[in-house]
Amino acid sequence: MKSRLTRTAGIVATALILSLPLHAAVAENSAEEPLTLEKSIQLVRDNSPFLKAAAEEITAADARVTKSRSAWFPQISANAGYTYLDPVSEVNFTGTPFKFMPNNNYDAKVTARSTILDFGKRGNSVDVALSGKKSAEYSLEISRRELSWQTVQLFYGILFLRESIRVEEKEIEALNKALDYAKKRYQAGAATQFDLLSTEVRIAAARSRALDLKHVLRRNELTLCRLTGLADNSLVKLQGSFVVTPEVSKESELVAQAVQERLELKLSREGENAAKKQRSLAMKAGMPVVTGSISYGTTNGFQPDMNEMRKNFAGGVHLEIPLFTGFRNSAERQEATALMHAATQRRLDTEQQAKTDVEATLDALQTSSKKIVTSEAQVKQAELAAEHARARYVNGMATTLDLLDTEASLSQAELAKLQATYEYVMNGYTLKRVTGEIFW
């Protein structure tokens, strides 16, 4: 029994608990409205620094798109300069020196440069940046979903732990009644010291289990407070129930829904698309680039008065053909091709994982449904056995150990039913998650 409760506490500690038939409320902190699941998720989304960081990543990705599109526009710059030259070329006519250029040179101009032809490189760069933005958006949605999923686990985990504690306290109460009656029988000489000690040991063990559960409960409450932004010293007041019955469709329909809606698949497809765009860009690395430039400004150095500042205009077209880049272009093509193939394999693996997740979750849902039916029968049998054992014990027809065993069996049966119900509801939420359904 101790190992069973230890396993239960361990599962709850990992926050993999969802639902059961129960309304949870704390007597204190009544001035505040109780937290529903929807409100808890909204608080987590509003206060999570992780989600805020992911939103900033989208802003950065959007800036990268704008930066990549800047290649379509002319790049305009202004510059000015002064240069002193000495000596300068000159000739002597009839004793009068004639300079071909001034010693003091001034120049100020505005220049516009633009790429005229690059064989689609700019377009591919923009496509890569847009794909990166979509990936950032999918990553944000995945982060939101995972935090919502964690909130669901914590929310129902707290309810589950409180109900588990109630079951333990119910057993402790029954054992205390048995201890009181055992003391009366001991005083009357109808019971032994061993009977008293056995009952006290069972009570101590139940209290120890309840303390362990309360410790895990407090830890989960602190985690929920951290995620929602509530004060750590506040008592968590929850309003929720475990009445969640998932509508199970056909397996083929759920698999199709997962392949279409699962965020991980959308992200992997976008990653594959980005890898293809990156490869297309790498394949064009050795193509020529034609650029044009226009300059307009003022400078000196013109005859007949070389010190006079005059307006001037210059325009030109430039062709650049990469002939040898030290095998850089071929290496970039090879790298981009390998990354594209890797992205395709990751997409295929994600699709297979999505299908497996749906199939495994459906099987788990059916199993937990059957366990609920079995556990309900066990609880009824254990309740009846406990009633008979109590009556027989009072009439002196059952030993103390018989009574303690039946009380323990009843507690085990109730916890087993609780566990089966939570597993069923957890699998219902898991099915929503693996099929890509959004949590609020």
N, C-alpha and C positions, 0 to 999 in steps of 0.2 A: 504493500500500500504506500509506503514511503517513497519507493522508487517511482510509482505511478504519479504521485503528486509532484515529485521533483521534475519528472519529464514535463508535466503540465506547466509548471512554473517556468521551466526553461523555454518552452514554446512561447509562452506569453512574453517572456523577457525579450525575445527577439522581435516582438511586436507583430507576430504573424497570426493575429486573432481578429475575428470579425464579429460575429453576431450571435445573439440568443434572446429568448423571450423575457425581457426585463426592462423596467424603467428605472433609471438611476437618478438619484438626487441626493444632495448633501444638505443636511439641516441648516448648517451655517452658510454664510455668504448669500443669504436669501435676498439681499438687496439687489443683487445682480441677476440679470436674466440668464437662464440656463443656456448652455451652448448646445445647439443642434449640430448635426454632422455638416450640414450645408454651411452654417455660420463658421464652424471651425475651419473648414477648407478655405472659405473666403478670407478669414483672418490670416491663415498661413500664406496664402497667395499675396496678400497685401503687405505682409511684414517680412517676407523671406529675403534676406540679402542675396541669396543664391539666385533667385528669380530676377532680382534687380540687376545683378551682374550679367545674367543671360540676356536681359533686355538691352543692356548697353552693348553687348556683342552684336545685336541686330543693328543698332545705330552705327557701330563701327563698320559693319558689312555694307550698310547703305552708303556710308562715306566712301568705301572702296569702289562701289559702283559708280558714284559720281566722279571719282578720280580716274577710273578707267575710261569713262566717257569724255574726259577732258582732251583725250587724244584726237577727237573729232574737230576740235575748235582750234583756231590759230593761237599760237603762243606769242604774245606781244610783250616786248620788253623795251625799256628806255635806258640809255646809257650816255654818259658824258665823260670826257677825259681831257687831259692836258699832257703834252709831251714836249720836252725841250731837247733839241738836237744840236750838237756842235762837234765837229764842223758840218757844214752842209755844202752840197755841190754848188759851185759858182764858176762863172767865166768873167773875164775882164775885157770890156770893150772901151777902147780909147781912155784907159785909166779909170773907168767906172766899173766897179764890181757888179755882176748880175747874178743873183741867187735863184736857184731853181726851186727852193723850198724855204720856208721861214724857220728860224730857230725856235720860235714859240708856236706850237701847234695846238689848236683847240678843236674839239669835236663834240657834237651833241646830236643824237638821232634816236628815232623810234623805229624798231624793227618788228615785223610780223613774220613768223615762220609757220608753215603748215605742211603736214604730210599730204601729198597729193594721191599717192598710190602705194599701198603696202600689201596688196593681195589678200585682204580680209583679216589681217592680224589684229587690227583694232576691234573689229566685230567679235572675234573670238575672245579677246581680253574682256570685253563687256559681258559676254555670255558666261565666262568663268566667274566674274564678280557677281553676276545675278544669281548664279547657282550657289555661290557661297552665302548670299543673303538668304536664299530659301533654306539652305541647310541650317543657318543660325535660327531661323524661325521654327523649323522642325525641332531643333534642339531645345528651344525654349518651351515648346509644347510638351516635349518629353519630360522636361524638368518639372513642369506644372503637374503633369499626370503622376509622376513618381512621388511628388510631395503630397498630392491629393491621396494617392494610394497609401502612403505612410500615415497620413492623418486618419484615414479609414481604419487602418490597423490599430493605431493608438486609441482611437475613439472607442471602438468596440472591444479592444483589449482591456481598457479600463472597466467597461461594463462587465466583461467576462470575469475579471478578477474580483470585482465586488460581489458578483453572484457566487463565485467559488468560495469567497470568504464567508458568505452567508450560509452556504452548505456546511462548511467546517464549524461555524458557530452553532448551527443546528445540531450537529453531532456532539459538540461539547456540552450543549444544554441537556441533551438526552443522557450523556454519560454522567453529568453532574447529578441528575435525578437518580440514576442507577447507583451512584456513589452514596447519596443520602440514604437510599433504601438499604444498601449494603452495610452502612454503619449501624442502622437500626437492627438489622439481622445479626450483626457482629455483637452488639450489646446484648442481644437476646440469646446469643450462643449458637445461632443457626448459620453463621458464616465465619470464615477464617480470616486471619490477617493477610493471607495470600490473595483472597478475593478483593480486599480493600486495595492492596498494593497494585494488583493487576488493573483495577479500574483507574487508579491514580496515574499509572503509567500511560494508559490509553488517552487520558485527558491531557497529560503533558505532551504526548506526541501530536495530538490534534491541535493544541495551542501552538506548538512549534511550527506546524504546517501553516497555520493561519498567520503567524508572524512572517514567515517566508513570503507568503502571498501578499501581505501588506507592504513588505519591502519592495517587491516588484511593482506593486500598484503605485506606490509613491514615486518610484523611478519613472514609470510611464507617464504619470501626471506631470512630473517636472519636464519631461521631454515635450509633452503636448503644450505646456506653458511656454517653453522656449520657442516652439514653432509658431504658436499663435500670437506671441508677443505679450502674454499675460504675465503678471508678477509671479515669481517662483514661489512666494509664500502664500499665494492665494489657493483656496480650496476649489478644486475643479467640480463644477456643477454641470452635469450633462443631462440632456433630454434626448432619449433615443430608445429604439426598440430593436429587437432582433427579427422582426417579421419582414423578411426579405425572401421572396420566392422568385428566382430567376425564370424567365421565359425561355425555355430551351428549344431552339430550332433544330433543324436537321444538321447533321455534322457537315455535310457538303456546303450548306448555306453559311455556316459559321466559318468554315475554312475560307470560303470566298470572301466573306466580310473581313476576315483578318488580313488576307492578302491585299485587299483593297484599302482598308482603313488603318491598319496598324502603322503607327508613327515611325517605328524602327524601319519598316519596309519603305516608307516614303523617303526617309533619310538615306537609306542605302541606294534607292533609285536615283536620288539627287546626287549622291556621291559618284555613282557610275556615270551620270550625265556630265558632271563636272570633269571627271577623268577623260571622257571622250573629247570635251571641248579643249581641255589642256593638251591632249595629244594632237588635235587639229592645229592648235597654235604652235606646238613644237615642230610639226611637219612643215610649217611655213617659215621656220627660222632662217633658212638659207635663201629666201626669196629677195629680190631687189626691193629697194625702198626709194621712192621719188619724193623729194621735198622741194618746196618753193619758199622764197623769202623776198620781202619787200622792205626797204629802209628809206626813211625820209628824215632829213635833219639839216643841220647847219655846221659848216666848218670853214677854216681859212686855208690859205695855200694856193689860191688861184691867181693867175696873172690878170690884169696888170698890177693889182694891189694884193700882195699875198697876205697881208694882215687883215684884210676885210673878210668878215664872216658872211658866207653866202649859203643860200639854200641849195640842197642837192638831193638827188633821188637815185636809188639803186635797186635793181631787181634781178633775180636769178633762179635757176632751177638746178637742183642737185640730184644726181643719181648715185646710189651706193649699192654695190654688188658684193656680198660676202664671198670671197674666194677660198679662204682657208681660215678656220677659227680654232685650230688645234684640236680637231675632232669633238669640239663642244656641241655642235648642232646634232651630230649623229648620236652622241651620248644622251642628249636631251630627248631625242626621238625614242631611243631605246627605253629610257626611264619612263616616259609618258605612256608608252605602249604597255610596259609591265604593270604600271599603276592602274591602267584601264582594265587589264585582265584581272588584276587583284580585286578591283571594285566590283566587277561582274561576279566573281566567285563569292565575295561577301554578300552580295544581293541574293544569290542563289541559296547560300547558307542561311540567311535571315528568313527567306521564304520557307525553307524546310523546317526551321525552328518554329516559325509561326504555326505551321500545320501540326507539328508535334505538340506544341503547347495546347492547341485547341483539343486535340484528341485526348491528351493526358488529363486535361481539366474536366472534360466531359465524363471520363471514366471515374475520376475522383468524385465528381458530383453524384453520379449514380451510386458509388460505394457509400458515401456519407449518407445518402438518402436511405439506403438499406440499414445502415447502422442506427439511424434514428428510430426506425421501427423496432429493431432488436432491443435497443436501450430502453425504450418505453415499456416493453414487456418485462425487462429486468427490473425496472423501478417498481412496477406494480407488484411483482413477485417479492421484491426486497421489502416493500412497505408491509405487505401482508405477513411476511416472515417476522419482521420486527414487532408487529402488533402481537402476534402469537407468542414470541419469545418474552415480551414484556409481561404478558398475562401469566405465562407459565412461571416466569421468574418470581413474580409477586406471590404466586401460589406455591412456590417451593418446588416446582417440577422441572426447573431448568437451572443450570449452573451459571455462575457469573461469567465464565468464559463463553458459554453459549450466547448470553445476552450481548456481550461485547462484540462477538463475531458477527452477530446479525446487525448490530448498529453500524459496524464498519462496512458490512456488505451493502447496507442501505446508502451510506455516504458514497461508496464507490459507484453504485448504480446511478445515483443522482449526478455525480461528476461525469460519469461516462455519457449520460444523456446530454449534459451540458456541452461536453467536448464534441459529441457527434453533431449537435445542432450548430455549434460554432464552425465546425469543419464544413458543414453543408453551406452555410451562408458565406463563409470565406471563399469556398469554391465558386459560389455564385458571383461574387465580386471579381474573383480571379478570371472567370469566363468573360466578364465585361472587359477586363483589362487586356486579355490576350486577343480579343476580337477587335480592339481599337475603339471601344466605346468610351466616350469622354465622361469623367467624373465631374459633374457639376461645373 
